């Protein structure tokens, strides 16, 4: 996905997925996602994968993230 569309797509997704959460939870999840995106850009900017699906599992005091992705044929 072109970088120019990423923020709009992410904002739409978060609005749909977090609409039933309280403001504190929405802010915490948004902060975690922002940190993950910054880390991806800093350490893995050459990896161009499309996320097909993901699952977040709460396991006591932590969260586990499982991701299914595929390499993009013509990354932009």
PQR file with spaces between the fields and no chain letter, atoms N, CA, C, O and H, PARSE charges and radii, in Angstrom:
ATOM       1  N    UNK     1       0.854   -1.166    0.000 -0.4000 1.5000
ATOM       2  CA   UNK     1       0.000    0.000    0.000 -0.0000 2.0000
ATOM       3  C    UNK     1       0.903    1.234    0.000  0.5500 1.7000
ATOM       4  O    UNK     1       1.855    1.305    0.777 -0.5500 1.4000
ATOM       5  N    UNK     2       0.616    2.182   -0.848 -0.4000 1.5000
ATOM       6  CA   UNK     2       1.418    3.407   -0.849 -0.0000 2.0000
ATOM       7  C    UNK     2       1.386    4.084    0.523  0.5500 1.7000
ATOM       8  O    UNK     2       0.364    4.093    1.208 -0.5500 1.4000
ATOM       9  H    UNK     2      -0.158    2.124   -1.479  0.4000 1.0000
ATOM      10  N    UNK     3       2.516    4.640    0.896 -0.4000 1.5000
ATOM      11  CA   UNK     3       2.623    5.262    2.222 -0.0000 2.0000
ATOM      12  C    UNK     3       1.576    6.350    2.435  0.5500 1.7000
ATOM      13  O    UNK     3       1.135    6.573    3.563 -0.5500 1.4000
ATOM      14  H    UNK     3       3.347    4.632    0.339  0.4000 1.0000
ATOM      15  N    UNK     4       1.178    7.026    1.367 -0.4000 1.5000
ATOM      16  CA   UNK     4       0.185    8.100    1.469 -0.0000 2.0000
ATOM      17  C    UNK     4      -1.190    7.592    1.908  0.5500 1.7000
ATOM      18  O    UNK     4      -1.990    8.360    2.443 -0.5500 1.4000
ATOM      19  H    UNK     4       1.536    6.845    0.451  0.4000 1.0000
ATOM      20  N    UNK     5      -1.468    6.311    1.686 -0.4000 1.5000
ATOM      21  CA   UNK     5      -2.758    5.729    2.067 -0.0000 2.0000
ATOM      22  C    UNK     5      -2.721    5.027    3.417  0.5500 1.7000
ATOM      23  O    UNK     5      -3.771    4.699    3.969 -0.5500 1.4000
ATOM      24  H    UNK     5      -0.818    5.688    1.252  0.4000 1.0000
ATOM      25  N    UNK     6      -1.540    4.794    3.950 -0.4000 1.5000
ATOM      26  CA   UNK     6      -1.414    4.002    5.169 -0.0000 2.0000
ATOM      27  C    UNK     6      -2.131    4.614    6.360  0.5500 1.7000
ATOM      28  O    UNK     6      -2.863    3.916    7.061 -0.5500 1.4000
ATOM      29  H    UNK     6      -0.687    5.061    3.502  0.4000 1.0000
ATOM      30  N    UNK     7      -1.936    5.907    6.602 -0.4000 1.5000
ATOM      31  CA   UNK     7      -2.545    6.533    7.779 -0.0000 2.0000
ATOM      32  C    UNK     7      -4.072    6.503    7.702  0.5500 1.7000
ATOM      33  O    UNK     7      -4.737    6.197    8.692 -0.5500 1.4000
ATOM      34  H    UNK     7      -1.341    6.475    6.032  0.4000 1.0000
ATOM      35  N    UNK     8      -4.627    6.816    6.537 -0.4000 1.5000
ATOM      36  CA   UNK     8      -6.081    6.805    6.380 -0.0000 2.0000
ATOM      37  C    UNK     8      -6.640    5.407    6.599  0.5500 1.7000
ATOM      38  O    UNK     8      -7.651    5.234    7.278 -0.5500 1.4000
ATOM      39  H    UNK     8      -4.087    7.064    5.732  0.4000 1.0000
ATOM      40  N    UNK     9      -5.979    4.416    6.023 -0.4000 1.5000
ATOM      41  CA   UNK     9      -6.425    3.030    6.175 -0.0000 2.0000
ATOM      42  C    UNK     9      -6.344    2.591    7.630  0.5500 1.7000
ATOM      43  O    UNK     9      -7.270    1.965    8.146 -0.5500 1.4000
ATOM      44  H    UNK     9      -5.157    4.557    5.472  0.4000 1.0000
ATOM      45  N    UNK    10      -5.244    2.918    8.289 -0.4000 1.5000
ATOM      46  CA   UNK    10      -5.088    2.555    9.692 -0.0000 2.0000
ATOM      47  C    UNK    10      -6.120    3.261   10.568  0.5500 1.7000
ATOM      48  O    UNK    10      -6.708    2.639   11.453 -0.5500 1.4000
ATOM      49  H    UNK    10      -4.493    3.427    7.870  0.4000 1.0000
ATOM      50  N    UNK    11      -6.341    4.536   10.335 -0.4000 1.5000
ATOM      51  CA   UNK    11      -7.332    5.281   11.121 -0.0000 2.0000
ATOM      52  C    UNK    11      -8.723    4.677   10.964  0.5500 1.7000
ATOM      53  O    UNK    11      -9.452    4.537   11.946 -0.5500 1.4000
ATOM      54  H    UNK    11      -5.863    5.042    9.616  0.4000 1.0000
ATOM      55  N    UNK    12      -9.092    4.320    9.747 -0.4000 1.5000
ATOM      56  CA   UNK    12     -10.399    3.703    9.492 -0.0000 2.0000
ATOM      57  C    UNK    12     -10.516    2.364   10.205  0.5500 1.7000
ATOM      58  O    UNK    12     -11.526    2.070   10.845 -0.5500 1.4000
ATOM      59  H    UNK    12      -8.500    4.433    8.950  0.4000 1.0000
ATOM      60  N    UNK    13      -9.464    1.558   10.085 -0.4000 1.5000
ATOM      61  CA   UNK    13      -9.451    0.252   10.742 -0.0000 2.0000
ATOM      62  C    UNK    13      -9.604    0.398   12.262  0.5500 1.7000
ATOM      63  O    UNK    13     -10.427   -0.279   12.877 -0.5500 1.4000
ATOM      64  H    UNK    13      -8.643    1.797    9.566  0.4000 1.0000
ATOM      65  N    UNK    14      -8.807    1.283   12.854 -0.4000 1.5000
ATOM      66  CA   UNK    14      -8.865    1.462   14.307 -0.0000 2.0000
ATOM      67  C    UNK    14     -10.219    1.979   14.751  0.5500 1.7000
ATOM      68  O    UNK    14     -10.730    1.561   15.789 -0.5500 1.4000
ATOM      69  H    UNK    14      -8.138    1.833   12.354  0.4000 1.0000
ATOM      70  N    UNK    15     -10.803    2.876   13.987 -0.4000 1.5000
ATOM      71  CA   UNK    15     -12.125    3.401   14.326 -0.0000 2.0000
ATOM      72  C    UNK    15     -13.156    2.270   14.356  0.5500 1.7000
ATOM      73  O    UNK    15     -13.992    2.207   15.258 -0.5500 1.4000
ATOM      74  H    UNK    15     -10.388    3.216   13.143  0.4000 1.0000
ATOM      75  N    UNK    16     -13.090    1.383   13.369 -0.4000 1.5000
ATOM      76  CA   UNK    16     -14.029    0.263   13.311 -0.0000 2.0000
ATOM      77  C    UNK    16     -13.781   -0.732   14.437  0.5500 1.7000
ATOM      78  O    UNK    16     -14.732   -1.207   15.059 -0.5500 1.4000
ATOM      79  H    UNK    16     -12.412    1.434   12.636  0.4000 1.0000
ATOM      80  N    UNK    17     -12.529   -1.052   14.707 -0.4000 1.5000
ATOM      81  CA   UNK    17     -12.196   -2.111   15.658 -0.0000 2.0000
ATOM      82  C    UNK    17     -12.235   -1.663   17.119  0.5500 1.7000
ATOM      83  O    UNK    17     -12.463   -2.478   18.013 -0.5500 1.4000
ATOM      84  H    UNK    17     -11.757   -0.666   14.202  0.4000 1.0000
ATOM      85  N    UNK    18     -12.018   -0.396   17.355 -0.4000 1.5000
ATOM      86  CA   UNK    18     -11.929    0.088   18.739 -0.0000 2.0000
ATOM      87  C    UNK    18     -13.161    0.865   19.196  0.5500 1.7000
ATOM      88  O    UNK    18     -13.176    1.399   20.305 -0.5500 1.4000
ATOM      89  H    UNK    18     -11.832    0.266   16.628  0.4000 1.0000
ATOM      90  N    UNK    19     -14.174    0.932   18.369 -0.4000 1.5000
ATOM      91  CA   UNK    19     -15.332    1.759   18.698 -0.0000 2.0000
ATOM      92  C    UNK    19     -16.029    1.326   19.984  0.5500 1.7000
ATOM      93  O    UNK    19     -16.685    2.142   20.631 -0.5500 1.4000
ATOM      94  H    UNK    19     -14.161    0.499   17.468  0.4000 1.0000
ATOM      95  N    UNK    20     -15.900    0.066   20.361 -0.4000 1.5000
ATOM      96  CA   UNK    20     -16.564   -0.415   21.578 -0.0000 2.0000
ATOM      97  C    UNK    20     -15.661   -0.364   22.812  0.5500 1.7000
ATOM      98  O    UNK    20     -16.050   -0.826   23.885 -0.5500 1.4000
ATOM      99  H    UNK    20     -15.367   -0.597   19.835  0.4000 1.0000
ATOM     100  N    UNK    21     -14.459    0.194   22.663 -0.4000 1.5000
ATOM     101  CA   UNK    21     -13.511    0.280   23.779 -0.0000 2.0000
ATOM     102  C    UNK    21     -13.559    1.677   24.417  0.5500 1.7000
ATOM     103  O    UNK    21     -13.922    2.654   23.762 -0.5500 1.4000
ATOM     104  H    UNK    21     -14.143    0.569   21.791  0.4000 1.0000
ATOM     105  N    UNK    22     -13.192    1.759   25.694 -0.4000 1.5000
ATOM     106  CA   UNK    22     -13.153    3.047   26.359 -0.0000 2.0000
ATOM     107  C    UNK    22     -11.968    3.862   25.821  0.5500 1.7000
ATOM     108  O    UNK    22     -11.078    3.321   25.165 -0.5500 1.4000
ATOM     109  H    UNK    22     -12.897    0.965   26.226  0.4000 1.0000
ATOM     110  N    UNK    23     -11.970    5.144   26.104 -0.4000 1.5000
ATOM     111  CA   UNK    23     -10.953    6.062   25.558 -0.0000 2.0000
ATOM     112  C    UNK    23      -9.537    5.671   25.966  0.5500 1.7000
ATOM     113  O    UNK    23      -8.610    5.785   25.164 -0.5500 1.4000
ATOM     114  H    UNK    23     -12.693    5.584   26.637  0.4000 1.0000
ATOM     115  N    UNK    24      -9.360    5.213   27.199 -0.4000 1.5000
ATOM     116  CA   UNK    24      -8.029    4.825   27.677 -0.0000 2.0000
ATOM     117  C    UNK    24      -7.492    3.624   26.893  0.5500 1.7000
ATOM     118  O    UNK    24      -6.319    3.595   26.520 -0.5500 1.4000
ATOM     119  H    UNK    24     -10.113    5.120   27.851  0.4000 1.0000
ATOM     120  N    UNK    25      -8.347    2.644   26.647 -0.4000 1.5000
ATOM     121  CA   UNK    25      -7.948    1.460   25.880 -0.0000 2.0000
ATOM     122  C    UNK    25      -7.644    1.844   24.437  0.5500 1.7000
ATOM     123  O    UNK    25      -6.658    1.374   23.868 -0.5500 1.4000
ATOM     124  H    UNK    25      -9.300    2.667   26.950  0.4000 1.0000
ATOM     125  N    UNK    26      -8.471    2.689   23.841 -0.4000 1.5000
ATOM     126  CA   UNK    26      -8.229    3.148   22.477 -0.0000 2.0000
ATOM     127  C    UNK    26      -6.872    3.831   22.370  0.5500 1.7000
ATOM     128  O    UNK    26      -6.116    3.580   21.432 -0.5500 1.4000
ATOM     129  H    UNK    26      -9.271    3.071   24.303  0.4000 1.0000
ATOM     130  N    UNK    27      -6.569    4.686   23.325 -0.4000 1.5000
ATOM     131  CA   UNK    27      -5.299    5.407   23.311 -0.0000 2.0000
ATOM     132  C    UNK    27      -4.124    4.445   23.483  0.5500 1.7000
ATOM     133  O    UNK    27      -3.110    4.584   22.799 -0.5500 1.4000
ATOM     134  H    UNK    27      -7.183    4.890   24.087  0.4000 1.0000
ATOM     135  N    UNK    28      -4.246    3.480   24.379 -0.4000 1.5000
ATOM     136  CA   UNK    28      -3.169    2.521   24.624 -0.0000 2.0000
ATOM     137  C    UNK    28      -2.899    1.670   23.383  0.5500 1.7000
ATOM     138  O    UNK    28      -1.743    1.463   23.012 -0.5500 1.4000
ATOM     139  H    UNK    28      -5.070    3.366   24.934  0.4000 1.0000
ATOM     140  N    UNK    29      -3.946    1.183   22.750 -0.4000 1.5000
ATOM     141  CA   UNK    29      -3.780    0.350   21.559 -0.0000 2.0000
ATOM     142  C    UNK    29      -3.199    1.170   20.414  0.5500 1.7000
ATOM     143  O    UNK    29      -2.314    0.696   19.702 -0.5500 1.4000
ATOM     144  H    UNK    29      -4.884    1.351   23.051  0.4000 1.0000
ATOM     145  N    UNK    30      -3.679    2.376   20.234 -0.4000 1.5000
ATOM     146  CA   UNK    30      -3.138    3.247   19.193 -0.0000 2.0000
ATOM     147  C    UNK    30      -1.662    3.522   19.429  0.5500 1.7000
ATOM     148  O    UNK    30      -0.882    3.535   18.477 -0.5500 1.4000
ATOM     149  H    UNK    30      -4.398    2.761   20.813  0.4000 1.0000
ATOM     150  N    UNK    31      -1.266    3.740   20.663 -0.4000 1.5000
ATOM     151  CA   UNK    31       0.139    3.987   20.993 -0.0000 2.0000
ATOM     152  C    UNK    31       0.994    2.751   20.678  0.5500 1.7000
ATOM     153  O    UNK    31       2.089    2.881   20.132 -0.5500 1.4000
ATOM     154  H    UNK    31      -1.900    3.729   21.436  0.4000 1.0000
ATOM     155  N    UNK    32       0.506    1.574   21.014 -0.4000 1.5000
ATOM     156  CA   UNK    32       1.241    0.333   20.725 -0.0000 2.0000
ATOM     157  C    UNK    32       1.424    0.171   19.217  0.5500 1.7000
ATOM     158  O    UNK    32       2.517   -0.160   18.757 -0.5500 1.4000
ATOM     159  H    UNK    32      -0.384    1.469   21.458  0.4000 1.0000
ATOM     160  N    UNK    33       0.374    0.399   18.459 -0.4000 1.5000
ATOM     161  CA   UNK    33       0.458    0.257   17.009 -0.0000 2.0000
ATOM     162  C    UNK    33       1.424    1.279   16.427  0.5500 1.7000
ATOM     163  O    UNK    33       2.215    0.948   15.543 -0.5500 1.4000
ATOM     164  H    UNK    33      -0.514    0.668   18.833  0.4000 1.0000
ATOM     165  N    UNK    34       1.370    2.516   16.909 -0.4000 1.5000
ATOM     166  CA   UNK    34       2.307    3.545   16.447 -0.0000 2.0000
ATOM     167  C    UNK    34       3.752    3.138   16.728  0.5500 1.7000
ATOM     168  O    UNK    34       4.631    3.346   15.891 -0.5500 1.4000
ATOM     169  H    UNK    34       0.728    2.785   17.626  0.4000 1.0000
ATOM     170  N    UNK    35       3.999    2.561   17.900 -0.4000 1.5000
ATOM     171  CA   UNK    35       5.351    2.110   18.253 -0.0000 2.0000
ATOM     172  C    UNK    35       5.801    0.958   17.355  0.5500 1.7000
ATOM     173  O    UNK    35       6.960    0.911   16.941 -0.5500 1.4000
ATOM     174  H    UNK    35       3.286    2.393   18.580  0.4000 1.0000
ATOM     175  N    UNK    36       4.887    0.026   17.052 -0.4000 1.5000
ATOM     176  CA   UNK    36       5.220   -1.089   16.172 -0.0000 2.0000
ATOM     177  C    UNK    36       5.535   -0.600   14.752  0.5500 1.7000
ATOM     178  O    UNK    36       6.457   -1.105   14.112 -0.5500 1.4000
ATOM     179  H    UNK    36       3.946    0.064   17.389  0.4000 1.0000
ATOM     180  N    UNK    37       4.776    0.370   14.270 -0.4000 1.5000
ATOM     181  CA   UNK    37       5.031    0.922   12.938 -0.0000 2.0000
ATOM     182  C    UNK    37       6.379    1.637   12.908  0.5500 1.7000
ATOM     183  O    UNK    37       7.144    1.467   11.958 -0.5500 1.4000
ATOM     184  H    UNK    37       4.027    0.780   14.790  0.4000 1.0000
ATOM     185  N    UNK    38       6.679    2.427   13.925 -0.4000 1.5000
ATOM     186  CA   UNK    38       7.972    3.120   13.983 -0.0000 2.0000
ATOM     187  C    UNK    38       9.120    2.119   14.025  0.5500 1.7000
ATOM     188  O    UNK    38      10.142    2.319   13.369 -0.5500 1.4000
ATOM     189  H    UNK    38       6.058    2.565   14.697  0.4000 1.0000
ATOM     190  N    UNK    39       8.959    1.045   14.791 -0.4000 1.5000
ATOM     191  CA   UNK    39       9.993    0.006   14.881 -0.0000 2.0000
ATOM     192  C    UNK    39      10.174   -0.690   13.537  0.5500 1.7000
ATOM     193  O    UNK    39      11.300   -0.980   13.134 -0.5500 1.4000
ATOM     194  H    UNK    39       8.129    0.882   15.324  0.4000 1.0000
ATOM     195  N    UNK    40       9.081   -0.957   12.848 -0.4000 1.5000
ATOM     196  CA   UNK    40       9.150   -1.589   11.537 -0.0000 2.0000
ATOM     197  C    UNK    40       9.940   -0.707   10.576  0.5500 1.7000
ATOM     198  O    UNK    40      10.825   -1.193    9.872 -0.5500 1.4000
ATOM     199  H    UNK    40       8.166   -0.721   13.176  0.4000 1.0000
ATOM     200  N    UNK    41       9.624    0.588   10.542 -0.4000 1.5000
ATOM     201  CA   UNK    41      10.323    1.516    9.650 -0.0000 2.0000
ATOM     202  C    UNK    41      11.803    1.631   10.008  0.5500 1.7000
ATOM     203  O    UNK    41      12.652    1.734    9.123 -0.5500 1.4000
ATOM     204  H    UNK    41       8.905    0.983   11.114  0.4000 1.0000
ATOM     205  N    UNK    42      12.108    1.614   11.286 -0.4000 1.5000
ATOM     206  CA   UNK    42      13.494    1.777   11.734 -0.0000 2.0000
ATOM     207  C    UNK    42      14.336    0.533   11.449  0.5500 1.7000
ATOM     208  O    UNK    42      15.474    0.652   10.995 -0.5500 1.4000
ATOM     209  H    UNK    42      11.419    1.531   12.006  0.4000 1.0000
ATOM     210  N    UNK    43      13.800   -0.635   11.706 -0.4000 1.5000
ATOM     211  CA   UNK    43      14.602   -1.854   11.643 -0.0000 2.0000
ATOM     212  C    UNK    43      14.342   -2.729   10.414  0.5500 1.7000
ATOM     213  O    UNK    43      15.200   -3.528   10.037 -0.5500 1.4000
ATOM     214  H    UNK    43      12.876   -0.731   12.075  0.4000 1.0000
ATOM     215  N    UNK    44      13.192   -2.591    9.798 -0.4000 1.5000
ATOM     216  CA   UNK    44      12.817   -3.503    8.721 -0.0000 2.0000
ATOM     217  C    UNK    44      12.234   -2.766    7.518  0.5500 1.7000
ATOM     218  O    UNK    44      11.312   -3.271    6.878 -0.5500 1.4000
ATOM     219  H    UNK    44      12.496   -1.942   10.104  0.4000 1.0000
ATOM     220  N    UNK    45      12.744   -1.606    7.207 -0.4000 1.5000
ATOM     221  CA   UNK    45      12.146   -0.793    6.145 -0.0000 2.0000
ATOM     222  C    UNK    45      12.233   -1.445    4.769  0.5500 1.7000
ATOM     223  O    UNK    45      11.452   -1.106    3.880 -0.5500 1.4000
ATOM     224  H    UNK    45      13.493   -1.196    7.727  0.4000 1.0000
ATOM     225  N    UNK    46      13.165   -2.369    4.579 -0.4000 1.5000
ATOM     226  CA   UNK    46      13.287   -3.040    3.284 -0.0000 2.0000
ATOM     227  C    UNK    46      12.319   -4.205    3.112  0.5500 1.7000
ATOM     228  O    UNK    46      12.138   -4.687    1.994 -0.5500 1.4000
ATOM     229  H    UNK    46      13.800   -2.644    5.301  0.4000 1.0000
ATOM     230  N    UNK    47      11.702   -4.664    4.178 -0.4000 1.5000
ATOM     231  CA   UNK    47      10.746   -5.773    4.101 -0.0000 2.0000
ATOM     232  C    UNK    47       9.394   -5.234    3.661  0.5500 1.7000
ATOM     233  O    UNK    47       8.810   -4.388    4.338 -0.5500 1.4000
ATOM     234  H    UNK    47      11.849   -4.272    5.087  0.4000 1.0000
ATOM     235  N    UNK    48       8.902   -5.711    2.548 -0.4000 1.5000
ATOM     236  CA   UNK    48       7.628   -5.251    1.984 -0.0000 2.0000
ATOM     237  C    UNK    48       6.634   -6.405    1.970  0.5500 1.7000
ATOM     238  O    UNK    48       6.541   -7.148    0.992 -0.5500 1.4000
ATOM     239  H    UNK    48       9.376   -6.399    1.997  0.4000 1.0000
ATOM     240  N    UNK    49       5.905   -6.544    3.048 -0.4000 1.5000
ATOM     241  CA   UNK    49       4.926   -7.618    3.189 -0.0000 2.0000
ATOM     242  C    UNK    49       3.523   -7.035    3.314  0.5500 1.7000
ATOM     243  O    UNK    49       3.341   -5.927    3.817 -0.5500 1.4000
ATOM     244  H    UNK    49       5.981   -5.941    3.842  0.4000 1.0000
ATOM     245  N    UNK    50       2.546   -7.791    2.853 -0.4000 1.5000
ATOM     246  CA   UNK    50       1.148   -7.438    3.005 -0.0000 2.0000
ATOM     247  C    UNK    50       0.569   -8.336    4.084  0.5500 1.7000
ATOM     248  O    UNK    50       0.676   -9.559    3.995 -0.5500 1.4000
ATOM     249  H    UNK    50       2.694   -8.691    2.444  0.4000 1.0000
ATOM     250  N    UNK    51      -0.042   -7.746    5.099 -0.4000 1.5000
ATOM     251  CA   UNK    51      -0.631   -8.526    6.188 -0.0000 2.0000
ATOM     252  C    UNK    51      -1.991   -9.040    5.732  0.5500 1.7000
ATOM     253  O    UNK    51      -2.888   -8.263    5.403 -0.5500 1.4000
ATOM     254  H    UNK    51      -0.129   -6.752    5.171  0.4000 1.0000
ATOM     255  N    UNK    52      -2.127  -10.355    5.720 -0.4000 1.5000
ATOM     256  CA   UNK    52      -3.372  -10.995    5.307 -0.0000 2.0000
ATOM     257  C    UNK    52      -4.349  -11.140    6.459  0.5500 1.7000
ATOM     258  O    UNK    52      -5.559  -10.988    6.289 -0.5500 1.4000
ATOM     259  H    UNK    52      -1.399  -10.987    5.988  0.4000 1.0000
ATOM     260  N    UNK    53      -3.803  -11.439    7.641 -0.4000 1.5000
ATOM     261  CA   UNK    53      -4.651  -11.653    8.812 -0.0000 2.0000
ATOM     262  C    UNK    53      -3.780  -11.548   10.058  0.5500 1.7000
ATOM     263  O    UNK    53      -2.560  -11.700    9.985 -0.5500 1.4000
ATOM     264  H    UNK    53      -2.820  -11.563    7.778  0.4000 1.0000
ATOM     265  N    UNK    54      -4.396  -11.294   11.174 -0.4000 1.5000
ATOM     266  CA   UNK    54      -3.669  -11.271   12.435 -0.0000 2.0000
ATOM     267  C    UNK    54      -4.606  -11.641   13.568  0.5500 1.7000
ATOM     268  O    UNK    54      -5.827  -11.547   13.447 -0.5500 1.4000
ATOM     269  H    UNK    54      -5.386  -11.171   11.233  0.4000 1.0000
ATOM     270  N    UNK    55      -4.009  -12.062   14.666 -0.4000 1.5000
ATOM     271  CA   UNK    55      -4.783  -12.413   15.854 -0.0000 2.0000
ATOM     272  C    UNK    55      -4.003  -11.947   17.070  0.5500 1.7000
ATOM     273  O    UNK    55      -2.801  -12.188   17.179 -0.5500 1.4000
ATOM     274  H    UNK    55      -3.017  -12.139   14.764  0.4000 1.0000
ATOM     275  N    UNK    56      -4.682  -11.289   17.968 -0.4000 1.5000
ATOM     276  CA   UNK    56      -4.079  -10.828   19.226 -0.0000 2.0000
ATOM     277  C    UNK    56      -4.706  -11.637   20.352  0.5500 1.7000
ATOM     278  O    UNK    56      -5.929  -11.696   20.484 -0.5500 1.4000
ATOM     279  H    UNK    56      -5.659  -11.093   17.880  0.4000 1.0000
ATOM     280  N    UNK    57      -3.853  -12.260   21.162 -0.4000 1.5000
ATOM     281  CA   UNK    57      -4.319  -13.093   22.263 -0.0000 2.0000
ATOM     282  C    UNK    57      -3.770  -12.540   23.570  0.5500 1.7000
ATOM     283  O    UNK    57      -2.565  -12.329   23.705 -0.5500 1.4000
ATOM     284  H    UNK    57      -2.860  -12.212   21.055  0.4000 1.0000
ATOM     285  N    UNK    58      -4.656  -12.308   24.527 -0.4000 1.5000
ATOM     286  CA   UNK    58      -4.234  -11.857   25.851 -0.0000 2.0000
ATOM     287  C    UNK    58      -3.890  -13.092   26.672  0.5500 1.7000
ATOM     288  O    UNK    58      -4.713  -13.993   26.834 -0.5500 1.4000
ATOM     289  H    UNK    58      -5.635  -12.479   24.417  0.4000 1.0000
ATOM     290  N    UNK    59      -2.672  -13.125   27.186 -0.4000 1.5000
ATOM     291  CA   UNK    59      -2.220  -14.270   27.982 -0.0000 2.0000
ATOM     292  C    UNK    59      -1.746  -13.762   29.337  0.5500 1.7000
ATOM     293  O    UNK    59      -0.548  -13.636   29.586 -0.5500 1.4000
ATOM     294  H    UNK    59      -2.003  -12.393   27.054  0.4000 1.0000
ATOM     295  N    UNK    60      -2.683  -13.483   30.181 -0.4000 1.5000
ATOM     296  CA   UNK    60      -2.325  -12.986   31.512 -0.0000 2.0000
ATOM     297  C    UNK    60      -1.897  -11.539   31.467  0.5500 1.7000
ATOM     298  O    UNK    60      -2.715  -10.647   31.245 -0.5500 1.4000
ATOM     299  H    UNK    60      -3.657  -13.586   29.978  0.4000 1.0000
ATOM     300  N    UNK    61      -0.603  -11.303   31.680 -0.4000 1.5000
ATOM     301  CA   UNK    61      -0.097   -9.935   31.739 -0.0000 2.0000
ATOM     302  C    UNK    61       0.526   -9.462   30.435  0.5500 1.7000
ATOM     303  O    UNK    61       1.173   -8.415   30.412 -0.5500 1.4000
ATOM     304  H    UNK    61       0.062  -12.028   31.860  0.4000 1.0000
ATOM     305  N    UNK    62       0.349  -10.208   29.343 -0.4000 1.5000
ATOM     306  CA   UNK    62       0.933   -9.810   28.074 -0.0000 2.0000
ATOM     307  C    UNK    62      -0.006  -10.152   26.930  0.5500 1.7000
ATOM     308  O    UNK    62      -1.004  -10.851   27.107 -0.5500 1.4000
ATOM     309  H    UNK    62      -0.177  -11.059   29.361  0.4000 1.0000
ATOM     310  N    UNK    63       0.333   -9.645   25.758 -0.4000 1.5000
ATOM     311  CA   UNK    63      -0.417   -9.937   24.550 -0.0000 2.0000
ATOM     312  C    UNK    63       0.506  -10.619   23.549  0.5500 1.7000
ATOM     313  O    UNK    63       1.663  -10.227   23.396 -0.5500 1.4000
ATOM     314  H    UNK    63       1.144   -9.077   25.614  0.4000 1.0000
ATOM     315  N    UNK    64      -0.006  -11.641   22.868 -0.4000 1.5000
ATOM     316  CA   UNK    64       0.720  -12.303   21.792 -0.0000 2.0000
ATOM     317  C    UNK    64       0.057  -11.923   20.480  0.5500 1.7000
ATOM     318  O    UNK    64      -1.170  -11.897   20.384 -0.5500 1.4000
ATOM     319  H    UNK    64      -0.946  -11.959   22.992  0.4000 1.0000
ATOM     320  N    UNK    65       0.868  -11.627   19.464 -0.4000 1.5000
ATOM     321  CA   UNK    65       0.362  -11.261   18.150 -0.0000 2.0000
ATOM     322  C    UNK    65       0.821  -12.319   17.151  0.5500 1.7000
ATOM     323  O    UNK    65       2.017  -12.583   17.026 -0.5500 1.4000
ATOM     324  H    UNK    65       1.865  -11.648   19.542  0.4000 1.0000
ATOM     325  N    UNK    66      -0.126  -12.922   16.444 -0.4000 1.5000
ATOM     326  CA   UNK    66       0.177  -13.856   15.361 -0.0000 2.0000
ATOM     327  C    UNK    66      -0.239  -13.181   14.053  0.5500 1.7000
ATOM     328  O    UNK    66      -1.336  -12.634   13.945 -0.5500 1.4000
ATOM     329  H    UNK    66      -1.098  -12.708   16.546  0.4000 1.0000
ATOM     330  N    UNK    67       0.661  -13.227   13.058 -0.4000 1.5000
ATOM     331  CA   UNK    67       0.415  -12.533   11.803 -0.0000 2.0000
ATOM     332  C    UNK    67       0.630  -13.479   10.632  0.5500 1.7000
ATOM     333  O    UNK    67       1.607  -14.227   10.598 -0.5500 1.4000
ATOM     334  H    UNK    67       1.552  -13.671   13.146  0.4000 1.0000
ATOM     335  N    UNK    68      -0.293  -13.442    9.668 -0.4000 1.5000
ATOM     336  CA   UNK    68      -0.133  -14.134    8.392 -0.0000 2.0000
ATOM     337  C    UNK    68       0.120  -13.065    7.340  0.5500 1.7000
ATOM     338  O    UNK    68      -0.676  -12.139    7.189 -0.5500 1.4000
ATOM     339  H    UNK    68      -1.087  -12.834    9.696  0.4000 1.0000
ATOM     340  N    UNK    69       1.239  -13.190    6.604 -0.4000 1.5000
ATOM     341  CA   UNK    69       1.584  -12.179    5.612 -0.0000 2.0000
ATOM     342  C    UNK    69       2.153  -12.814    4.356  0.5500 1.7000
ATOM     343  O    UNK    69       2.478  -14.001    4.331 -0.5500 1.4000
ATOM     344  H    UNK    69       1.886  -13.943    6.726  0.4000 1.0000
ATOM     345  N    UNK    70       2.266  -12.006    3.321 -0.4000 1.5000
ATOM     346  CA   UNK    70       2.846  -12.465    2.068 -0.0000 2.0000
ATOM     347  C    UNK    70       3.747  -11.358    1.516  0.5500 1.7000
ATOM     348  O    UNK    70       3.482  -10.172    1.716 -0.5500 1.4000
ATOM     349  H    UNK    70       2.002  -11.042    3.341  0.4000 1.0000
ATOM     350  N    UNK    71       4.793  -11.751    0.832 -0.4000 1.5000
ATOM     351  CA   UNK    71       5.716  -10.809    0.230 -0.0000 2.0000
ATOM     352  C    UNK    71       5.049  -10.146   -0.957  0.5500 1.7000
ATOM     353  O    UNK    71       4.439  -10.823   -1.784 -0.5500 1.4000
ATOM     354  H    UNK    71       5.008  -12.714    0.669  0.4000 1.0000
ATOM     355  N    UNK    72       5.157   -8.829   -1.053 -0.4000 1.5000
ATOM     356  CA   UNK    72       4.581   -8.116   -2.178 -0.0000 2.0000
ATOM     357  C    UNK    72       5.436   -8.311   -3.425  0.5500 1.7000
ATOM     358  O    UNK    72       6.663   -8.241   -3.362 -0.5500 1.4000
ATOM     359  H    UNK    72       5.652   -8.278   -0.381  0.4000 1.0000
ATOM     360  N    UNK    73       4.789   -8.554   -4.544 -0.4000 1.5000
ATOM     361  CA   UNK    73       5.514   -8.786   -5.789 -0.0000 2.0000
ATOM     362  C    UNK    73       6.144   -7.506   -6.321  0.5500 1.7000
ATOM     363  O    UNK    73       7.282   -7.531   -6.790 -0.5500 1.4000
ATOM     364  H    UNK    73       3.792   -8.611   -4.595  0.4000 1.0000
ATOM     365  N    UNK    74       5.428   -6.394   -6.256 -0.4000 1.5000
ATOM     366  CA   UNK    74       5.916   -5.109   -6.766 -0.0000 2.0000
ATOM     367  C    UNK    74       5.767   -4.046   -5.695  0.5500 1.7000
ATOM     368  O    UNK    74       4.875   -3.205   -5.807 -0.5500 1.4000
ATOM     369  H    UNK    74       4.504   -6.374   -5.874  0.4000 1.0000
ATOM     370  N    UNK    75       6.597   -4.042   -4.664 -0.4000 1.5000
ATOM     371  CA   UNK    75       6.445   -3.069   -3.580 -0.0000 2.0000
ATOM     372  C    UNK    75       6.681   -1.650   -4.073  0.5500 1.7000
ATOM     373  O    UNK    75       7.497   -1.401   -4.960 -0.5500 1.4000
ATOM     374  H    UNK    75       7.321   -4.725   -4.573  0.4000 1.0000
ATOM     375  N    UNK    76       5.938   -0.727   -3.466 -0.4000 1.5000
ATOM     376  CA   UNK    76       6.055    0.694   -3.824 -0.0000 2.0000
ATOM     377  C    UNK    76       6.710    1.458   -2.712  0.5500 1.7000
ATOM     378  O    UNK    76       6.898    2.670   -2.822 -0.5500 1.4000
ATOM     379  H    UNK    76       5.275   -0.929   -2.745  0.4000 1.0000
